[in-house]
């Protein structure tokens, strides 16, 4: 991970602790336990890191970026809780531990996800341009983003997703795009800055998921080594092309900014990290 990411990690963890939704009603202790269990479970905090990097590129306020990055991390955590449910991906483990619905129960897990989603909106609404940030989050979560991506996951066999890869990857690309775009909007960044960083987020998300699919294909013993002609090597080649595009977008807009090199290296790390993490521990994002 890049130096800025290491420097920011302490701030991110402190911000997540500060912004964690905590119920005060007697009898809601299990909700609080499930929320904390899910948020502080060893995630790489990629999305808050991207939010801080985007803010740094355009000279934004670090406290606003931390609030936005925390909001997006809570949103991401909510999505993982829901993804793991028996009615979705039916995953018993997340990051080497029992999934939230296993550790608690399905009802508490769903309610924990709802608490995190609502806290996401509250945090974004309290930032500059809060109304627009909440709208962006809703677009990211809803029928144009994560909900559509999860539906495709549920109903399309892996091989058939190749033809609709952009849509299948909405769960990742929508959040990466939001992490890059929201801090710039809050900092009154120009349309050109917003467009460039949103494009970077999409490119980085595509690269990350292509490598993830390559690993899934290698682990899929029910197929004969490819998905409709795409091999793991080809998927990784495509991931490299998306990383190259991400770097080109940054250089075209922010060529002389020191953070540009860091974000370019971060895109490389995302692809390498996706393969290493997936191989070592299913679902570590």
LUMTORTOR-288481 format. One line per 4 residues: their letters; for each residue z, y, x of N, C-alpha, C. Coordinates in Angstrom, 3 decimals, m for minus. Each point is the difference from the previous one (the first is absolute). Last residue first. Example, Ala and Ser with C-alpha at 12.3 -4.5 7.8 and 13.67 -1.06 7.14 Angstrom:
residues 2
SA	7.080,m2.250,12.850,0.060,1.190,0.820,0.730,1.090,m0.770  m0.070,m5.720,0.290,0.000,1.190,m0.890,0.000,1.200,0.900
END
This chain:
residues 285
XXXX	0.563,m7.487,m12.339,m0.428,1.396,m0.092,1.041,0.870,m0.648  m0.166,m4.960,0.987,0.914,0.905,0.681,m0.364,1.454,m0.146  m1.555,m4.967,m1.578,0.361,1.136,m0.828,0.946,0.979,0.653  m0.191,m4.698,2.295,m0.805,0.355,m1.169,0.562,1.231,m0.702
XXXX	0.320,m1.398,5.148,0.943,0.125,m1.117,m0.751,0.517,m1.219  m2.124,m1.071,4.295,1.400,m0.296,0.305,0.890,m0.079,m1.232  m4.714,1.070,m0.217,0.132,m1.321,0.621,1.469,m0.378,0.190  m1.089,4.248,m1.628,m0.333,m1.003,m0.998,0.184,m1.412,0.556
XXXX	0.639,3.729,2.879,1.060,m0.103,m1.004,m0.298,m1.100,m1.008  m3.241,0.972,3.335,1.220,m0.538,0.612,1.069,m0.241,m1.062  m4.062,2.045,m1.346,m0.204,m1.396,0.397,1.284,m0.621,0.540  0.037,4.558,m1.146,m0.236,m0.798,m1.205,m0.143,m1.470,0.342
XXXX	0.352,3.251,3.473,1.266,m0.345,m0.625,m0.160,m0.852,m1.231  m3.824,1.734,2.236,0.661,m1.004,0.832,1.290,m0.479,m0.660  m2.239,3.450,m2.185,m0.824,m1.210,m0.019,0.646,m1.095,0.830  2.068,4.220,m0.032,0.039,m0.586,m1.330,m0.766,m1.318,m0.047
XXXX	m0.149,2.629,3.932,1.243,m0.754,m0.141,0.101,m0.660,m1.367  m3.618,2.915,0.860,m0.130,m1.223,0.804,1.222,m0.893,m0.176  0.214,4.181,m1.996,m0.965,m0.845,m0.715,m0.237,m1.301,0.758  2.647,3.221,2.075,0.727,m0.621,m1.094,m0.921,m0.901,m0.812
XXXX	m1.784,2.666,3.434,0.703,m1.167,0.542,0.768,m0.730,m1.096  m2.059,3.973,m1.248,m1.025,m0.963,0.378,0.612,m1.272,0.554  2.841,3.562,m0.924,m0.443,m0.650,m1.239,m1.131,m0.987,0.265  1.605,2.542,3.640,1.053,m0.875,m0.487,m0.429,m0.747,m1.259
XXXX	m2.846,3.294,1.798,m0.003,m1.204,0.839,1.065,m0.994,m0.492  m0.114,4.152,m2.132,m1.220,m0.750,m0.297,m0.043,m1.295,0.798  3.365,3.424,0.535,0.319,m1.057,m0.956,m1.219,m0.850,m0.343  m0.260,3.935,2.831,0.572,m1.190,0.676,0.316,m1.140,m0.955
XXXX	m4.046,3.579,m0.709,1.411,m0.121,m0.328,0.583,m1.249,0.661  m4.705,1.589,m0.012,0.844,0.476,1.085,1.499,m0.122,m0.274  m3.519,m1.433,m3.222,m0.321,m0.536,1.325,1.024,0.374,1.065  m0.585,m0.053,m5.200,1.184,0.380,0.774,m0.146,m0.388,1.473
XXXX	m3.536,m0.727,m3.356,0.767,1.093,m0.601,1.103,0.526,0.919  m2.959,m3.611,1.248,m0.890,1.011,m0.558,0.764,1.207,m0.518  2.299,m3.859,1.586,m0.576,0.800,1.084,m0.904,1.106,m0.512  1.884,m3.109,m3.112,1.021,0.848,0.618,m0.597,0.918,1.061
XXXX	m2.821,m3.191,m2.008,0.413,0.992,m0.994,1.010,0.969,0.604  m1.311,m3.684,2.582,m1.061,0.994,m0.086,0.354,1.113,m0.974  2.876,m3.736,0.383,0.085,0.869,1.173,m1.058,1.103,m0.046  m0.110,m3.279,m3.363,1.228,0.792,m0.130,0.129,0.984,1.159
XXXX	m3.480,m3.152,0.166,m0.282,1.068,m0.962,1.226,0.894,m0.184  0.485,m3.780,2.683,m0.887,0.968,0.652,m0.306,1.171,m0.936  2.387,m3.594,m1.775,0.834,0.749,0.943,m0.833,1.067,0.702  m2.299,m2.958,m2.747,0.783,0.935,m0.807,0.945,0.816,0.877
XXXX	m2.490,m3.409,2.047,m0.900,1.068,m0.444,0.741,1.040,m0.832  2.292,m3.883,1.319,m0.210,0.889,1.142,m0.918,1.156,m0.370  0.660,m3.406,m3.150,1.216,0.811,0.135,m0.151,1.001,1.142  m3.377,m3.200,m0.625,m0.077,1.055,m1.003,1.220,0.917,0.071
XXXX	0.004,m3.772,2.724,m1.031,0.943,0.460,m0.131,1.170,m0.975  2.785,m3.516,m1.249,0.632,0.817,1.043,m1.003,0.993,0.601  m1.610,m3.079,m3.161,0.941,0.917,m0.646,0.665,0.907,1.030  m2.758,m3.426,1.584,m0.791,1.062,m0.630,0.907,1.019,m0.695
XXXX	1.987,m3.829,1.887,m0.526,0.865,1.064,m0.789,1.164,m0.589  1.631,m3.349,m2.958,1.054,0.866,0.527,m0.495,0.954,1.079  m3.764,m1.474,m3.342,0.955,m0.730,0.810,1.128,0.933,0.425  m3.926,m0.272,m4.138,0.798,0.857,0.876,1.062,m0.833,0.714
XXXX	m3.077,m1.828,m3.335,m0.699,0.375,1.221,0.769,0.895,0.939  1.860,m1.528,m4.214,m1.359,0.460,m0.285,m0.690,0.544,1.243  4.338,m1.256,1.271,m0.055,0.476,m1.384,m1.388,0.568,m0.210  1.929,m3.991,3.670,m0.482,1.354,m0.270,0.122,0.312,m1.479
XXXX	1.494,m4.184,2.081,m0.080,0.894,1.146,m0.589,1.355,m0.263  0.620,m3.650,m3.323,m0.607,m0.593,1.189,m0.232,1.024,1.106  3.996,m0.388,m4.062,m1.387,0.393,0.196,m0.485,m0.547,1.332  4.466,m0.523,m1.561,m0.794,m0.474,m1.128,m1.473,0.357,0.143
XXXX	3.777,1.272,2.923,m0.491,m1.356,0.270,m0.884,m0.543,m1.121  1.672,4.879,2.077,m0.429,m0.576,m1.271,m0.632,m1.363,0.244  1.584,3.214,3.379,1.079,m0.838,m0.547,m0.400,m0.729,m1.274  m2.952,3.043,2.230,0.338,m1.036,0.980,1.049,m0.961,m0.543
XXXX	m1.108,3.741,m2.592,m1.117,m0.941,0.038,0.276,m1.139,0.978  3.057,3.565,m0.256,0.071,m0.829,m1.204,m1.110,m1.044,m0.006  m0.031,3.199,3.446,1.079,m0.967,0.188,0.115,m0.925,m1.209  m3.076,3.467,m0.286,m0.431,m0.939,1.041,1.065,m1.060,0.233
XXXX	0.977,3.570,m2.897,m0.862,m1.004,m0.614,m0.481,m1.031,1.017  2.464,3.644,1.620,0.863,m0.830,m0.837,m0.804,m1.111,m0.676  m2.329,3.262,2.369,0.671,m0.912,0.924,0.927,m0.940,m0.766  m2.074,3.301,m2.510,m1.010,m0.928,0.500,0.616,m1.006,0.973
XXXX	2.640,3.549,m1.663,m0.162,m1.096,m0.952,m1.077,m0.992,0.429  0.829,3.910,2.648,1.224,m0.804,m0.066,m0.199,m1.215,m0.903  m3.436,3.227,0.245,0.098,m0.781,1.232,1.189,m0.940,m0.050  m0.536,3.034,m3.565,m1.036,m1.033,m0.013,0.104,m0.897,1.232
XXXX	2.840,3.745,m0.215,0.388,m1.039,m0.950,m1.012,m1.126,m0.082  m1.005,3.785,2.623,1.081,m0.771,0.621,0.453,m1.122,m0.918  m3.200,2.993,m1.708,m0.571,m0.801,1.088,1.064,m0.877,0.657  1.383,3.076,m3.317,m0.796,m1.076,m0.591,m0.555,m0.921,1.095
XXXX	2.319,3.850,1.391,0.898,m0.947,m0.649,m0.744,m1.180,m0.598  m2.485,3.590,1.865,0.658,m0.799,1.030,0.901,m1.053,m0.635  m1.896,3.115,m2.868,m1.010,m0.957,0.460,0.575,m0.893,1.093  2.655,3.532,m1.519,m0.102,m1.014,m1.051,m1.002,m1.077,0.407
XXXX	0.373,3.688,2.791,1.155,m0.877,0.142,0.040,m1.066,m1.093  m3.484,3.279,m0.047,m0.066,m0.779,1.240,1.149,m0.995,0.090  m0.136,3.049,m3.656,m1.069,m0.991,m0.090,m0.029,m0.896,1.235  3.021,3.648,m0.083,0.383,m1.043,m0.968,m1.044,m1.100,m0.048
XXXX	m0.899,3.805,2.654,1.075,m0.818,0.577,0.363,m1.154,m0.936  m3.084,3.092,m1.607,m0.594,m0.774,1.088,1.035,m0.889,0.682  1.384,3.028,m3.326,m0.723,m1.122,m0.595,m0.610,m0.877,1.087  4.316,2.731,1.463,m1.332,0.295,m0.538,m0.626,m1.241,m0.617
XXXX	5.426,0.692,0.148,m1.123,m0.245,0.889,m1.329,0.247,m0.683  4.972,0.458,m1.293,m1.088,0.943,m0.310,m1.182,m0.169,0.966  4.058,m2.793,m0.351,m0.004,1.031,1.036,m1.130,1.010,m0.181  0.491,m3.788,m2.887,1.276,0.719,m0.076,0.064,1.151,0.996
XXXX	m3.765,m2.848,0.109,m0.008,0.782,m1.226,1.287,0.819,m0.114  m0.250,m3.009,3.479,m0.931,1.101,0.253,m0.094,0.894,m1.225  2.571,m3.993,m0.212,0.654,1.019,0.840,m0.890,1.206,0.265  m1.868,m3.660,m2.598,1.091,0.715,m0.665,0.683,1.037,0.900
XXXX	m3.572,m3.079,1.552,m0.429,1.153,m0.800,1.171,0.831,m0.526  0.475,m4.140,2.568,m0.675,1.011,0.810,m0.272,1.280,m0.779  2.000,m3.724,m2.164,0.877,0.375,1.107,m0.620,1.079,0.869  m2.560,m1.932,m3.514,1.048,0.877,m0.520,0.905,0.486,1.122
XXXX	m3.252,m3.206,1.079,m0.632,1.287,m0.329,1.042,0.994,m0.488  1.418,m4.353,0.734,m0.301,0.643,1.277,m0.636,1.371,m0.241  0.784,m2.645,m3.780,1.246,0.496,0.570,m0.224,0.672,1.350  m3.699,m1.994,m2.156,0.496,1.092,m0.836,1.276,0.589,0.582
XXXX	m2.012,m3.845,2.017,m0.689,1.248,0.311,0.524,1.164,m0.835  1.788,m4.438,m0.735,0.312,0.546,1.316,m0.639,1.364,0.220  m0.741,m2.286,m4.069,1.456,m0.007,0.168,0.406,0.619,1.332  m4.616,m0.750,m1.155,0.593,1.226,m0.537,1.511,0.055,0.189
XXXX	m3.546,m3.441,1.159,0.895,0.604,0.982,0.683,1.265,m0.517  m3.246,m2.431,m2.574,1.071,m0.945,0.297,1.042,0.626,0.926  m3.947,2.395,m0.933,0.899,m0.017,m1.152,1.195,m0.923,0.244  m3.351,0.199,3.300,0.622,1.318,m0.129,1.015,0.005,m1.134
XXXX	m2.651,m3.895,0.646,1.081,0.157,0.954,0.700,1.347,m0.129  m3.354,m3.037,m2.510,0.644,1.209,m0.538,1.168,0.385,0.908  m2.659,m3.787,0.992,m1.016,0.876,m0.577,0.580,1.293,m0.538  2.826,m3.437,1.740,m0.790,0.585,1.080,m1.011,0.996,m0.548
XXXX	2.841,m2.827,m2.705,0.479,1.356,0.272,m0.832,0.686,1.069  m0.599,m4.617,m1.289,m0.707,0.947,m0.860,0.468,1.438,0.210  2.084,m3.640,2.343,m1.390,0.146,0.411,m0.748,1.033,m0.809  4.570,m1.127,m1.161,m0.158,0.736,1.252,m1.448,0.220,0.413
XXXX	1.041,m0.425,m5.229,0.214,m0.889,1.148,m0.285,0.752,1.299  1.590,2.577,m4.487,m1.164,m0.342,0.799,0.366,m0.979,1.105  3.196,1.901,m3.191,m1.055,m0.652,m0.777,m1.201,m0.437,0.827  4.126,2.254,1.707,0.416,m1.032,m0.950,m1.170,m0.800,m0.553
XXXX	m0.639,3.760,2.961,0.678,m1.092,0.697,0.307,m1.161,m0.935  m1.662,3.928,m1.875,m1.067,m0.726,0.693,0.589,m1.171,0.776  3.034,2.873,m2.004,m0.715,m0.761,m1.021,m1.117,m0.827,0.627  2.355,3.004,2.722,0.798,m1.189,m0.294,m0.668,m0.875,m1.057
XXXX	m2.040,4.141,1.079,m0.050,m0.928,1.126,0.781,m1.273,m0.249  0.168,3.506,m3.208,m1.317,m0.637,0.021,m0.087,m1.027,1.127  3.860,2.541,m0.184,m0.039,m0.896,m1.154,m1.339,m0.725,m0.068  0.625,3.352,3.357,0.712,m1.239,0.255,m0.047,m0.983,m1.163
XXXX	m3.218,3.931,m0.630,0.572,m0.343,1.299,0.654,m1.356,0.033  m1.929,2.420,m3.826,m0.975,0.303,1.043,0.485,m0.442,1.377  2.667,m0.468,m3.972,m1.218,m0.776,m0.233,m1.089,0.284,1.029  4.936,1.429,1.515,m0.530,m0.431,m1.280,m1.331,m0.717,0.031
XXXX	2.724,2.143,3.722,0.665,m1.154,m0.598,m0.833,m0.637,m1.094  m1.509,3.955,2.220,0.155,m1.059,0.999,0.552,m1.275,m0.628  m0.291,3.933,m2.583,m1.343,m0.525,0.255,0.067,m1.185,0.965  3.971,2.295,m0.767,m0.388,m0.754,m1.197,m1.395,m0.595,0.152
XXXX	1.558,2.851,3.382,0.727,m1.270,0.022,m0.370,m0.860,m1.196  m1.752,4.353,0.201,m0.607,m0.852,1.029,0.673,m1.367,0.047  1.869,3.240,m2.832,m1.290,m0.463,m0.522,m0.688,m0.929,0.995  3.914,2.105,1.387,0.308,m1.042,m0.978,m1.295,m0.545,m0.610
XXXX	m0.428,3.622,2.876,0.409,m1.183,0.749,0.334,m1.157,m0.943  m0.998,4.221,m1.831,m1.211,m0.655,0.497,0.356,m1.258,0.790  3.555,2.621,m1.552,m0.730,m0.552,m1.148,m1.247,m0.744,0.465  2.670,2.329,3.246,0.575,m1.235,m0.514,m0.769,m0.618,m1.142
XXXX	m0.406,3.835,3.463,m1.098,m0.629,m0.739,0.448,m1.322,m0.626  3.503,1.131,3.336,m1.062,0.948,m0.356,m1.193,m0.727,m0.595  4.386,m2.718,m0.677,m0.714,0.547,1.154,m0.951,1.110,m0.450  2.677,m2.931,m2.857,0.865,1.006,0.618,m0.608,0.595,1.261
XXXX	m2.000,m3.595,m2.557,0.040,1.178,m0.869,0.803,1.134,0.619  m0.202,m4.267,2.107,m1.253,0.741,0.132,0.020,1.283,m0.823  3.697,m2.933,m0.337,m0.090,0.572,1.340,m1.257,0.834,0.169  0.599,m2.370,m4.056,0.989,1.071,0.117,m0.086,0.676,1.369
XXXX	m2.704,m3.816,m0.867,m0.463,1.171,m0.735,0.954,1.175,0.174  1.308,m4.100,1.914,m1.207,0.511,0.642,m0.473,1.271,m0.681  3.466,m2.435,m1.954,0.467,0.847,1.100,m1.176,0.573,0.780  m0.931,m3.096,m3.385,0.459,1.265,m0.577,0.524,0.948,1.074
XXXX	m1.289,m4.345,1.318,m1.163,0.768,m0.465,0.423,1.356,m0.553  3.401,m3.016,1.228,m0.685,0.532,1.174,m1.222,0.829,m0.393  2.386,m2.251,m3.391,0.840,1.054,0.577,m0.685,0.651,1.195  m2.082,m3.743,m1.939,m0.103,1.170,m0.865,0.832,1.164,0.529
XXXX	0.310,m4.143,2.221,m1.319,0.601,0.219,m0.170,1.248,m0.854  3.863,m2.483,m0.709,0.063,0.650,1.310,m1.331,0.673,0.328  0.186,m2.609,m3.865,0.722,1.253,m0.191,0.161,0.756,1.320  m1.938,m4.296,0.096,m0.882,0.922,m0.712,0.670,1.360,m0.172
XXXX	2.630,m3.400,1.891,m1.086,0.381,0.905,m0.939,1.003,m0.671  3.450,m1.954,m2.540,0.531,1.004,0.914,m1.095,0.480,0.959  m1.178,m3.501,m2.902,0.296,1.219,m0.743,0.499,1.108,0.895  m0.791,m4.353,1.813,m1.221,0.728,m0.336,0.287,1.319,m0.702
XXXX	3.727,m1.606,3.307,m0.724,m0.733,m1.035,m1.186,0.855,m0.417  2.539,m0.400,4.645,0.725,0.472,m1.177,m0.506,m0.790,m1.212  m1.814,m1.147,4.130,1.339,0.381,0.430,0.868,0.443,m1.175  m4.557,m0.993,m0.740,0.713,m1.217,0.381,1.448,0.329,0.349
XXXX	m2.989,3.489,m0.978,0.258,m0.749,m1.235,0.686,m1.343,0.266  m1.283,2.780,3.685,1.041,0.644,m0.805,0.314,m0.800,m1.257  m1.755,m2.745,4.199,m0.511,1.154,m0.751,1.080,0.521,m0.943  1.358,m2.577,4.537,m0.360,m0.240,m1.401,m0.521,1.276,m0.662
XXXX	m0.805,m0.082,5.149,1.197,m0.116,m0.844,m0.445,m0.355,m1.417  m3.046,1.011,3.693,0.908,m1.004,0.509,1.286,m0.180,m0.783  m3.594,3.028,m1.287,0.552,0.398,1.294,1.087,m0.959,0.498  m0.990,m1.294,m4.579,m0.574,1.269,0.415,0.705,0.401,1.295
XXXX	m0.616,m4.618,m3.689,0.518,0.696,1.166,m0.743,1.296,0.241  m1.010,m2.940,m3.636,1.449,m0.207,0.079,0.620,0.735,1.174  m4.530,0.785,m3.258,0.450,m0.161,1.390,1.519,m0.103,0.031  m3.865,0.686,m3.561,0.955,m1.119,0.018,0.441,m0.335,1.425
XXXX	m3.088,3.494,m1.996,m0.345,m0.857,1.141,0.923,m1.205,0.146  0.293,2.087,m4.515,m0.976,0.655,0.874,m0.379,m0.957,1.136  3.338,m1.053,m3.281,m1.187,0.316,m0.792,m1.088,0.682,0.817  4.287,m1.099,1.944,m0.723,m1.225,m0.380,m1.276,0.267,m0.789
XXXX	1.693,3.831,3.392,0.486,m0.644,m1.218,m0.796,m1.267,m0.328  m0.718,3.326,3.660,0.627,m1.287,0.288,0.418,m0.770,m1.249  m1.951,4.495,m0.073,m0.967,m0.970,0.532,0.600,m1.398,0.125  2.799,3.673,m1.177,m0.833,m0.464,m1.116,m1.014,m1.034,0.463
XXXX	2.704,2.012,3.270,0.864,m0.725,m0.936,m0.832,m0.600,m1.123  m2.210,2.853,2.950,0.263,m1.307,0.597,0.897,m0.847,m0.897  m0.910,4.480,m1.224,m1.200,m0.829,m0.161,0.212,m1.396,0.578  3.399,3.231,0.552,m0.098,m0.415,m1.401,m1.196,m0.923,m0.199
XXXX	0.441,1.989,4.196,1.005,m1.048,m0.203,m0.026,m0.512,m1.425  m2.749,3.670,1.058,m0.490,m1.226,0.639,0.972,m1.159,m0.222  1.382,4.225,m1.425,m1.095,m0.488,m0.840,m0.552,m1.309,0.551  3.157,2.212,2.586,0.647,m0.560,m1.188,m1.047,m0.564,m0.962
XXXX	m1.623,2.262,3.724,0.601,m1.271,0.414,0.736,m0.662,m1.164  m1.782,4.275,m0.647,m1.082,m0.985,0.075,0.532,m1.357,0.449  3.004,3.639,m0.138,m0.475,m0.288,m1.350,m1.057,m1.097,0.022  1.499,1.687,4.108,1.013,m0.853,m0.640,m0.445,m0.403,m1.402
XXXX	m2.685,3.060,2.326,m0.087,m1.328,0.600,0.997,m0.966,m0.599  0.207,4.494,m1.367,m1.213,m0.633,m0.502,m0.141,m1.414,0.556  3.554,2.592,1.600,0.198,m0.262,m1.426,m1.207,m0.744,m0.575  m0.322,1.444,4.422,0.952,m1.103,m0.120,0.271,m0.349,m1.453
XXXX	m2.695,3.732,0.919,m0.705,m1.229,0.360,0.922,m1.207,m0.102  1.819,4.265,m0.658,m0.866,m0.347,m1.127,m0.720,m1.317,0.280  2.524,1.705,3.462,0.881,m0.462,m1.070,m0.794,m0.363,m1.251  m2.211,1.881,3.792,0.394,m1.388,0.238,0.899,m0.527,m1.119
XXXX	m3.980,3.731,m0.333,1.452,m0.053,0.088,0.460,m1.455,0.097  m4.994,1.433,1.786,0.809,m0.018,m1.216,1.488,m0.078,0.286  m4.471,0.217,2.739,1.148,0.881,0.138,0.879,0.088,m1.226  m3.926,m2.874,0.890,m0.329,1.301,m0.592,1.207,0.951,0.004
XXXX	0.201,m4.452,1.938,m1.359,0.453,0.311,m0.280,1.400,m0.514  4.076,m2.301,m1.053,m0.019,0.553,1.350,m1.368,0.561,0.358  0.517,m2.322,m4.070,0.662,1.300,m0.057,m0.026,0.685,1.365  m1.607,m4.386,m0.250,m0.907,0.912,m0.697,0.583,1.406,m0.065
XXXX	2.718,m3.391,1.777,m1.119,0.297,0.894,m0.969,0.982,m0.642  3.589,m1.626,m2.565,0.477,0.912,1.034,m1.119,0.386,0.956  m0.986,m3.206,m3.275,0.287,1.279,m0.645,0.476,1.032,1.023  m0.674,m4.441,1.426,m1.267,0.677,m0.242,0.221,1.361,m0.648
XXXX	3.759,m2.683,0.595,m0.514,0.418,1.304,m1.316,0.745,m0.169  1.922,m1.996,m3.827,0.692,1.224,0.423,m0.473,0.518,1.356  m1.932,m4.063,m1.376,m0.405,1.096,m0.870,0.783,1.280,0.278  0.930,m4.177,2.316,m1.290,0.564,0.361,m0.331,1.245,m0.810
XXXX	4.043,m3.201,0.589,0.001,1.430,m0.364,m1.320,0.678,0.367  1.674,m4.789,0.351,m0.457,0.754,1.168,m0.074,1.498,m0.262  3.550,m3.671,m2.356,m1.377,0.461,m0.048,m0.347,0.867,1.202  4.325,m2.406,m1.425,m0.746,m0.202,1.238,m1.448,0.412,m0.038
XXXX	3.464,0.408,m3.523,m0.277,m1.418,0.254,m0.907,m0.209,1.209  2.162,3.724,m3.266,0.416,m0.197,1.387,m0.134,m1.479,0.379  m1.351,1.326,m4.350,m0.451,1.109,0.841,0.319,m0.243,1.466  1.422,m3.150,m3.362,m1.459,0.068,0.071,m0.484,1.070,0.967
XXXX	4.666,m0.597,m0.901,m0.517,m1.224,0.601,m1.509,0.102,0.228  2.142,3.437,m2.438,0.294,0.077,1.435,m0.570,m1.221,0.740  m0.406,0.004,m4.672,m0.765,1.111,0.561,0.201,0.064,1.511  2.590,m3.075,m2.403,m1.396,m0.436,0.074,m0.885,1.084,0.608
XXXX	4.569,0.963,m0.800,m0.118,m1.006,1.061,m1.452,m0.437,0.169  1.049,2.935,m3.531,0.107,0.668,1.293,m0.172,m0.988,1.152  0.120,m1.801,m4.311,m1.202,0.818,0.169,0.025,0.682,1.357  3.803,m2.354,m1.308,m1.079,m0.900,0.436,m1.318,0.748,0.172
XXXX	3.846,2.283,m1.702,0.096,m0.272,1.424,m1.125,m0.907,0.502  1.354,2.085,m4.458,m1.361,0.050,0.559,m0.027,m0.334,1.487  3.979,0.403,m2.916,m0.770,m1.182,m0.370,m1.404,m0.032,0.568  2.341,4.708,m0.753,0.715,m1.265,0.226,m0.840,m1.185,m0.487
XXXX	m2.398,4.533,1.656,0.586,m0.597,m1.200,0.733,m1.282,0.352  m2.673,2.823,2.985,1.456,0.211,m0.004,0.675,m0.635,m1.210  m4.766,m0.721,3.287,0.559,0.101,m1.349,1.515,0.149,0.086  m4.068,1.289,3.564,1.277,m0.701,m0.148,0.531,0.234,m1.409
XXXX	m4.696,0.534,3.468,0.565,0.169,m1.347,1.238,m0.866,m0.176  m1.816,2.226,4.695,0.090,m1.260,m0.727,0.563,0.245,m1.405  m0.693,3.216,3.746,m0.766,0.066,m1.250,0.048,m1.290,m0.816  2.261,0.559,4.311,0.332,1.176,m0.796,m0.641,m0.046,m1.384
XXXX	m1.050,m3.355,3.172,1.397,m0.130,m0.419,0.388,1.152,m0.929  m4.187,0.215,2.003,0.015,m1.045,m1.026,1.421,m0.229,m0.524  m0.528,2.962,3.600,m0.534,0.570,m1.228,m0.006,m1.022,m1.128  1.289,m1.407,4.299,1.012,0.898,m0.562,m0.479,0.607,m1.316
XXXX	m3.012,m2.657,2.425,1.070,m0.837,m0.548,1.089,0.866,m0.634  m3.505,2.240,2.195,m0.487,m0.680,m1.201,1.114,m0.831,m0.629  0.805,2.143,4.135,m0.084,0.961,m1.098,m0.418,m0.670,m1.300  m0.028,m2.587,3.900,1.381,0.316,m0.373,0.018,0.971,m1.171
XXXX	m4.199,m1.112,1.891,0.591,m1.121,m0.731,1.425,0.299,m0.459  m3.158,2.787,2.737,0.185,0.282,m1.418,0.814,m1.076,m0.716  m1.210,m0.378,4.599,0.839,1.188,m0.154,0.317,0.268,m1.464  m3.001,m3.459,1.075,1.352,m0.358,0.426,0.958,1.172,m0.199
XXXX	m4.523,0.730,m0.874,0.553,m0.904,m1.002,1.425,m0.394,0.368  m2.493,2.548,3.056,0.433,0.801,m1.135,0.642,m0.867,m1.070  m1.923,m2.206,3.793,1.245,0.714,0.257,0.497,0.825,m1.174  m2.997,m4.363,m1.080,m0.161,1.194,0.806,1.311,0.778,0.137
X	m0.548,m5.471,m0.516,0.000,1.184,m0.846,0.000,1.237,0.884
END
